[in-house]
Amino acid sequence: MGKGYAGIAFTPSVRAEQQRIGSRGRFAEMEQSGRDDSRLGEAERDFLESRESFYLASVGAGGWPYMQHRGGPPGFLRVAPDGTALAFADLSGNRQHVSIGNLAENDRVALFCMDYAGQHRLKLLGRARALTPADAPAWAQDLPTPPRGKVEHVMLAQLAGWEWNCSQHIPKLIPLAEIEAGVRQLAERVAALEAENAALRGG
C-alpha cells in the first residue's frame, strides 16, 4: 500500500473503525512499510494510458461528492513523464460545469479507473486544476481527443497517492469491439469451411 494513499484515506475515524473490526494492526504495518506512491510506475502508466474511460470525483462547497464519467480514445488520459501528474482534455458538454466549479473551491479529486475485461481497478487521489489550452499548450497538443467535441480545458491533476484494489468482485465484461472482432473471425472461418465443403461435394 502507498504511504500517500494511506495517509489521506485512513483518517482518525477510519482508523477507529479498523480498530473496531480488528484490521488496524495490519493496515498500521502497511502504513509504516508502505511504498512511495508519489509517482506512478510503468505498470500504472501503461494501464492508465490504455483506458477509454474513467470516473472523476470532486467535492462541492456543501461537502457533497460529485462523480462524473470521462471518456475518449486510448491515451486520452496521459501521465506526465516523471509520473507525478496526469492530464486529460475536458470537452464541451452539457454546460453544467459542476466539476470545474467544484475545483475553484476545492482542488481535491479522485480518479477511479476500471479494466473490466482484465478485472483490474486503480484509484488515484490528487489535486487538480482546469487550465485553458492556451495556458497548457504542450499538454493540449499532446492529448488525443474524440473526432467531435471542443477542448474547453486541460485538466491537470498532481498525484497525491494511488492504490490498486482487489479484483474479487469485478465482473468480467468484454469490450464490444473485441466481441465483434471475434465474431467476424468466426464468420470468416465458417464461410471458408462452407466453401471448402461445397468444393468437395462438387468434385
C-alpha positions as CSV (number, residue, x, y, z in Angstrom):
1,M,0.0,0.0,0.0
2,G,1.2,3.5,-0.8
3,K,2.0,5.9,2.1
4,G,0.4,8.9,0.4
5,Y,-2.8,7.0,-0.3
6,A,-3.0,5.6,3.3
7,G,-2.2,9.0,4.8
8,I,-5.2,10.5,3.0
9,A,-7.7,7.7,3.2
10,F,-7.0,6.5,6.8
11,T,-8.4,9.4,8.8
12,P,-8.8,9.1,12.6
13,S,-12.4,7.9,12.2
14,V,-11.3,5.3,9.6
15,R,-8.6,4.1,11.9
16,A,-11.1,3.8,14.7
17,E,-13.3,1.7,12.5
18,Q,-10.4,-0.5,11.5
19,Q,-9.6,-0.9,15.2
20,R,-13.1,-1.9,16.0
21,I,-13.2,-4.7,13.3
22,G,-9.7,-5.9,14.1
23,S,-7.8,-4.8,10.9
24,R,-6.0,-1.8,12.3
25,G,-2.8,-3.7,13.1
26,R,-2.4,-5.0,9.5
27,F,-3.0,-1.6,8.0
28,A,-0.8,0.2,10.5
29,E,2.1,-2.0,9.4
30,M,1.3,-1.2,5.8
31,E,1.4,2.5,6.5
32,Q,4.8,2.2,8.1
33,S,6.4,0.0,5.5
34,G,4.3,1.2,2.5
35,R,5.7,2.1,-0.9
36,D,6.4,5.5,-2.2
37,D,3.3,6.4,-4.2
38,S,4.2,10.0,-5.1
39,R,4.7,8.9,-8.7
40,L,3.3,6.3,-11.0
41,G,5.4,3.3,-12.3
42,E,5.4,1.8,-15.8
43,A,2.7,-0.7,-15.0
44,E,0.4,2.1,-13.8
45,R,1.3,4.3,-16.8
46,D,0.5,1.5,-19.2
47,F,-2.8,0.8,-17.5
48,L,-3.9,4.4,-17.4
49,E,-2.9,5.3,-20.9
50,S,-4.8,2.4,-22.3
51,R,-8.1,3.4,-20.6
52,E,-11.0,4.6,-22.7
53,S,-12.9,5.9,-19.7
54,F,-12.7,6.6,-16.0
55,Y,-14.7,8.3,-13.2
56,L,-13.7,11.6,-11.7
57,A,-14.9,12.7,-8.2
58,S,-14.7,16.2,-6.9
59,V,-16.1,17.8,-3.8
60,G,-18.7,20.7,-3.8
61,A,-18.8,23.6,-1.4
62,G,-21.5,21.8,0.6
63,G,-19.3,18.9,1.2
64,W,-21.1,16.6,-1.2
65,P,-19.0,14.4,-3.5
66,Y,-19.7,14.6,-7.2
67,M,-18.9,11.9,-9.7
68,Q,-18.6,12.2,-13.5
69,H,-17.7,9.9,-16.3
70,R,-14.9,10.9,-18.7
71,G,-14.2,9.0,-21.9
72,G,-12.1,9.2,-25.0
73,P,-9.7,7.3,-27.3
74,P,-7.0,5.2,-25.7
75,G,-4.3,7.6,-24.5
76,F,-6.7,10.5,-23.7
77,L,-5.6,10.1,-20.1
78,R,-1.9,10.9,-20.1
79,V,0.7,10.5,-17.4
80,A,3.5,13.1,-17.1
81,P,7.0,11.9,-18.0
82,D,8.1,11.9,-14.3
83,G,4.9,10.1,-13.2
84,T,3.8,12.7,-10.7
85,A,0.8,14.1,-12.6
86,L,-2.0,13.2,-15.1
87,A,-3.8,15.2,-17.7
88,F,-6.8,14.9,-20.0
89,A,-8.8,17.1,-22.3
90,D,-12.1,18.3,-20.9
91,L,-14.5,18.7,-23.8
92,S,-17.6,20.8,-24.1
93,G,-20.7,19.1,-22.8
94,N,-24.0,20.0,-21.2
95,R,-22.5,23.2,-19.8
96,Q,-23.3,22.4,-16.2
97,H,-19.6,22.7,-15.3
98,V,-20.1,21.2,-11.8
99,S,-16.6,19.7,-11.6
100,I,-15.0,22.9,-12.9
101,G,-16.9,24.9,-10.3
102,N,-16.0,22.5,-7.5
103,L,-12.3,22.8,-8.3
104,A,-12.5,26.5,-7.9
105,E,-13.2,26.0,-4.2
106,N,-11.7,22.6,-3.5
107,D,-9.0,21.1,-5.7
108,R,-9.1,17.6,-4.3
109,V,-10.1,14.9,-6.7
110,A,-10.2,11.1,-7.0
111,L,-9.9,9.1,-10.2
112,F,-11.4,5.6,-10.4
113,C,-10.1,3.6,-13.4
114,M,-11.5,0.3,-14.4
115,D,-10.5,-2.6,-16.6
116,Y,-13.5,-4.9,-16.7
117,A,-12.0,-7.3,-19.2
118,G,-8.8,-7.8,-17.2
119,Q,-10.6,-7.3,-13.8
120,H,-8.3,-4.6,-12.5
121,R,-9.0,-1.2,-10.9
122,L,-6.8,1.6,-9.9
123,K,-7.7,4.5,-7.6
124,L,-5.8,7.8,-7.6
125,L,-6.0,10.8,-5.3
126,G,-4.7,14.2,-6.2
127,R,-5.2,17.9,-6.6
128,A,-6.5,19.2,-9.9
129,R,-6.8,22.4,-11.8
130,A,-8.5,23.3,-15.0
131,L,-6.3,25.2,-17.5
132,T,-7.2,26.7,-20.8
133,P,-5.5,25.1,-23.8
134,A,-3.5,28.4,-24.1
135,D,-2.2,28.0,-20.6
136,A,-1.1,24.4,-21.2
137,P,0.0,24.3,-24.8
138,A,2.2,21.3,-24.5
139,W,-0.5,19.2,-22.9
140,A,-3.2,20.5,-25.3
141,Q,-1.2,19.5,-28.3
142,D,-0.3,16.1,-26.9
143,L,-3.7,14.9,-25.7
144,P,-5.8,12.9,-28.2
145,T,-9.5,13.9,-28.4
146,P,-12.6,12.3,-29.9
147,P,-13.5,13.3,-33.5
148,R,-16.2,15.6,-32.2
149,G,-16.0,18.0,-29.3
150,K,-14.2,21.2,-28.5
151,V,-11.5,21.2,-25.8
152,E,-12.5,23.7,-23.2
153,H,-9.9,22.9,-20.6
154,V,-6.9,20.8,-19.9
155,M,-7.5,19.1,-16.6
156,L,-4.2,18.6,-14.8
157,A,-4.0,16.5,-11.6
158,Q,-1.0,16.4,-9.3
159,L,-0.7,13.0,-7.8
160,A,-1.1,12.6,-4.0
161,G,-1.4,8.8,-3.8
162,W,-2.6,5.7,-5.6
163,E,-3.7,2.1,-4.9
164,W,-4.6,-1.0,-6.8
165,N,-7.7,-2.7,-5.5
166,C,-8.8,-6.3,-5.1
167,S,-10.3,-7.7,-8.2
168,Q,-12.5,-10.3,-6.4
169,H,-15.9,-8.7,-7.2
170,I,-15.2,-7.1,-10.5
171,P,-17.5,-8.6,-13.2
172,K,-15.7,-9.7,-16.3
173,L,-17.0,-7.6,-19.2
174,I,-15.6,-7.8,-22.7
175,P,-15.5,-4.7,-24.9
176,L,-17.9,-4.8,-27.8
177,A,-15.0,-4.2,-30.3
178,E,-13.3,-7.4,-29.1
179,I,-16.6,-9.4,-29.4
180,E,-17.3,-8.1,-32.9
181,A,-13.7,-8.9,-34.0
182,G,-14.1,-12.5,-32.6
183,V,-17.5,-12.9,-34.3
184,R,-16.1,-11.6,-37.6
185,Q,-13.2,-14.1,-37.5
186,L,-15.6,-16.9,-36.7
187,A,-17.9,-15.9,-39.5
188,E,-14.9,-15.8,-42.0
189,R,-13.8,-19.3,-40.8
190,V,-17.3,-20.7,-41.2
191,A,-17.6,-19.2,-44.7
192,A,-14.2,-20.7,-45.7
193,L,-15.2,-24.2,-44.4
194,E,-18.6,-24.0,-46.2
195,A,-16.8,-23.1,-49.4
196,E,-14.4,-26.0,-48.9
197,N,-17.2,-28.4,-48.3
198,A,-19.1,-27.2,-51.4
199,A,-15.9,-27.7,-53.5
200,L,-15.5,-31.2,-52.1
201,R,-19.1,-32.1,-52.9
202,G,-18.8,-30.7,-56.3
203,G,-15.7,-32.7,-57.0
